[in-house]
Amino acid sequence: MRSNPKQIIILGGGFAGVYAARYLEKLLRSNEASITLINRENYWVYQPMLPEVISGSIGLTNVVSPIRRLCPRTNLIMREVEDIDLDNQIVTISPGFRPRQLQLTYDQLVIALGNITNFHGMPGLMENAMPFRTLADAMALRNHLIHVLEEADVEEEPELRRQLLTFVVGGGGFSGVEVMAELNDFVCSVKRNYLCLRNEPHRCVIVQAANRILPEMSEPLAMSAQRILRKRGVEIILNDRLKAATSERAILQSGTEIPCKTLVSTVPSALPPVIQKLNCPKEHGKLLVNTGLELKDYEGKVWALGDCASIQTVAGTMVPPTAQHAIREAATAAINIAAAIRGGRRMEFEFESLGTFGSLGHGSAVAQILGVKVSGLLAWLLWRCIYLMKMPGLNRKVRIAADWLLHLLFPPELAQTKVAFESGIRNQHFEPGDIIFRQGDLGDSVYVIEEGECEALRVQKGQPELLATLGRGEYFGEMALLSDRTRNATIRACNAMNVLIIPKGDFNKLRQSVPAFGNVFAELANERAVAGSTHSSVEPHPSNN
Ligand SMILES: Cc1cc2nc3c(=O)[nH]c(=O)nc-3n(C[C@H](O)[C@H](O)[C@H](O)COP(=O)(O)OP(=O)(O)OC[C@H]3O[C@@H](n4cnc5c(N)ncnc54)[C@H](O)[C@@H]3O)c2cc1C
């Protein structure tokens, strides 16, 4: 009986990561392996149904499932993966409430971090285009749509009203088409609730770089999808792509400009930054693995699957980035990890697609199953049945089926679920004795004292030494940010204190845009560094207020 279980770390809680954990839980006993999954959310998103959140035909929380329930024997860490050291087998994850990174070592590593929408080299897209991958993206788009409809209803200037009623989606693959289909359905069905918009036309445009939409499907089905969408009033611009955007318009490669206030982009994709910086073989911009899903040069220890991996089947077919493939890859990787730990049969990835579905909303879809092509209502019913069956857990299945039924009986929900996004710069209150940060913590913010006093302490040879007492109008915490080192002192509130907290990101933006602001802190850090070589490096300094 094995006494020290092998440490398996899975990075990513999407289709590939969650299914890998589920299969590993079945294959390995707890005395053989301890499984840890790291994901930035504590839930798994059923992405194929995500577009339905736009129209509200599926409730927000029914399209996701808590990872703890899906993988009951797996330790979930809800944090950001910041660094992977393949040579020393260490994963570094972001700080939580306590500003300290966590480092975990592994025997087996599964990289399943998916991909991201990359707006690099496309001016204005980052600021003005909405990606569509996560639950937050779907919520943001739904709220935005309601917002522009509300604005269009009161807007008297015809040009601005037209702009508010124009919706552009960049990308004509599955996700782009499904997003547009749901968006168009939603706008069509709720317009009647806006007194001034009932007879007002709206414009929906898909921009696709290829010469047809749905390149994942056969040509006749893609043409059929194009016909269905065009019949519903969706414009499809082919052989063109998004080049740039402003808050007023989408700008295409051909020079065409589309005035709009809603721009969604589902393309292009790139690896998450933490994988981009890995120095290991990549192909087509993804992690290169063999048919056993082992990362090249790290065979037997590191496995990559899902959208972040470049995989070929045994027959030599390039594996597309889909959920059905990710699930099968997870099974293959789990069998091979179990074999690497305790010996036994290994597997090679040989799954070829069973079929593809594309939902076009409004009771129609296109489908290609085991070579048979179907479109219209039958395809839509098949789409719903198959995806419902694939949703894990009876609980979620029943909730989704109930949502669909209610959606057939009643008009879509039109309430906006506004979430107030606070600025990163915020106020905070501390009581006497509270620790604001500790020596050794990562530098994540700069602090300005608005009320009260605090003391800076440094522990040396086990003894705390008082370095300085800081009061109203003084600031602290800049040294660790400017030098990218950990905190060199602990700050403790002496009495009730109110501070203004400027997080690292905002601090750096302000430093870059307002040089005078940056200079104040750079000079202060220098003064403190000089003073620190003799005694204190957190000497008090007055702020400008
Ligand atoms: C709108 C949409 C519709 C789709 N429709 C279909 C469909 O109908 N059929 C189909 O087969 N496929 C569909 N797909 C594709 C399918 O969803 C993906 O192929 C599949 O989700 C890939 O799984 P994955 O595990 O590789 O990545 P993901 O599911 O993207 O999971 C990656 C996970 O890693 C996490 N992560 C990333 N970076 C970090 C980090 N640094 N730290 C911590 N966590 C991190 C993410 O939060 C995420 O949870 C669709 C995709 C989208 C976006």
PDBQT file of the ligand as one rigid body, heavy atoms in Angstrom, charges set to zero:
ROOT
HETATM    1  C1  LIG A 601     -19.486  30.755 -26.652  1.00  0.00    +0.000 C 
HETATM    2  C2  LIG A 601     -18.899  29.408 -26.902  1.00  0.00    +0.000 A 
HETATM    3  C3  LIG A 601     -19.693  28.395 -27.450  1.00  0.00    +0.000 A 
HETATM    4  C4  LIG A 601     -19.136  27.133 -27.672  1.00  0.00    +0.000 A 
HETATM    5  N1  LIG A 601     -19.937  26.159 -28.200  1.00  0.00    +0.000 NA
HETATM    6  C5  LIG A 601     -19.437  24.919 -28.363  1.00  0.00    +0.000 A 
HETATM    7  C6  LIG A 601     -20.266  23.860 -28.838  1.00  0.00    +0.000 A 
HETATM    8  O1  LIG A 601     -21.433  24.066 -29.137  1.00  0.00    +0.000 OA
HETATM    9  N2  LIG A 601     -19.713  22.619 -28.935  1.00  0.00    +0.000 N 
HETATM   10  C7  LIG A 601     -18.407  22.350 -28.600  1.00  0.00    +0.000 A 
HETATM   11  O2  LIG A 601     -17.966  21.193 -28.670  1.00  0.00    +0.000 OA
HETATM   12  N3  LIG A 601     -17.597  23.334 -28.167  1.00  0.00    +0.000 NA
HETATM   13  C8  LIG A 601     -18.073  24.610 -28.034  1.00  0.00    +0.000 A 
HETATM   14  N4  LIG A 601     -17.260  25.609 -27.600  1.00  0.00    +0.000 N 
HETATM   15  C9  LIG A 601     -15.826  25.327 -27.362  1.00  0.00    +0.000 C 
HETATM   16  C10 LIG A 601     -15.619  24.651 -26.023  1.00  0.00    +0.000 C 
HETATM   17  O3  LIG A 601     -16.345  25.291 -25.027  1.00  0.00    +0.000 OA
HETATM   18  C11 LIG A 601     -14.134  24.651 -25.719  1.00  0.00    +0.000 C 
HETATM   19  O4  LIG A 601     -13.468  23.932 -26.719  1.00  0.00    +0.000 OA
HETATM   20  C12 LIG A 601     -13.867  23.991 -24.369  1.00  0.00    +0.000 C 
HETATM   21  O5  LIG A 601     -14.464  24.749 -23.349  1.00  0.00    +0.000 OA
HETATM   22  C13 LIG A 601     -12.358  23.885 -24.112  1.00  0.00    +0.000 C 
HETATM   23  O6  LIG A 601     -12.134  23.420 -22.817  1.00  0.00    +0.000 OA
HETATM   24  P1  LIG A 601     -10.797  23.800 -22.030  1.00  0.00    +0.000 P 
HETATM   25  O7  LIG A 601     -10.899  23.094 -20.732  1.00  0.00    +0.000 OA
HETATM   26  O8  LIG A 601      -9.619  23.572 -22.882  1.00  0.00    +0.000 OA
HETATM   27  O9  LIG A 601     -10.861  25.376 -21.826  1.00  0.00    +0.000 OA
HETATM   28  P2  LIG A 601     -11.898  26.248 -21.000  1.00  0.00    +0.000 P 
HETATM   29  O10 LIG A 601     -13.226  25.585 -20.955  1.00  0.00    +0.000 OA
HETATM   30  O11 LIG A 601     -11.804  27.615 -21.578  1.00  0.00    +0.000 OA
HETATM   31  O12 LIG A 601     -11.290  26.248 -19.517  1.00  0.00    +0.000 OA
HETATM   32  C14 LIG A 601     -10.110  26.891 -19.152  1.00  0.00    +0.000 C 
HETATM   33  C15 LIG A 601     -10.209  27.227 -17.677  1.00  0.00    +0.000 C 
HETATM   34  O13 LIG A 601      -8.951  27.697 -17.221  1.00  0.00    +0.000 OA
HETATM   35  C16 LIG A 601      -9.141  28.847 -16.410  1.00  0.00    +0.000 C 
HETATM   36  N5  LIG A 601      -7.931  29.641 -16.486  1.00  0.00    +0.000 N 
HETATM   37  C17 LIG A 601      -7.308  30.169 -17.571  1.00  0.00    +0.000 A 
HETATM   38  N6  LIG A 601      -6.182  30.805 -17.224  1.00  0.00    +0.000 NA
HETATM   39  C18 LIG A 601      -6.075  30.695 -15.874  1.00  0.00    +0.000 A 
HETATM   40  C19 LIG A 601      -5.108  31.120 -14.923  1.00  0.00    +0.000 A 
HETATM   41  N7  LIG A 601      -4.012  31.787 -15.272  1.00  0.00    +0.000 N 
HETATM   42  N8  LIG A 601      -5.322  30.831 -13.621  1.00  0.00    +0.000 NA
HETATM   43  C20 LIG A 601      -6.420  30.132 -13.224  1.00  0.00    +0.000 A 
HETATM   44  N9  LIG A 601      -7.356  29.683 -14.096  1.00  0.00    +0.000 NA
HETATM   45  C21 LIG A 601      -7.188  29.957 -15.398  1.00  0.00    +0.000 A 
HETATM   46  C22 LIG A 601     -10.347  29.538 -17.011  1.00  0.00    +0.000 C 
HETATM   47  O14 LIG A 601     -10.956  30.385 -16.058  1.00  0.00    +0.000 OA
HETATM   48  C23 LIG A 601     -11.213  28.334 -17.384  1.00  0.00    +0.000 C 
HETATM   49  O15 LIG A 601     -12.028  27.960 -16.303  1.00  0.00    +0.000 OA
HETATM   50  C24 LIG A 601     -17.782  26.885 -27.360  1.00  0.00    +0.000 A 
HETATM   51  C25 LIG A 601     -16.990  27.911 -26.812  1.00  0.00    +0.000 A 
HETATM   52  C26 LIG A 601     -17.534  29.161 -26.582  1.00  0.00    +0.000 A 
HETATM   53  C27 LIG A 601     -16.670  30.251 -25.986  1.00  0.00    +0.000 C 
ENDROOT
TORSDOF 0
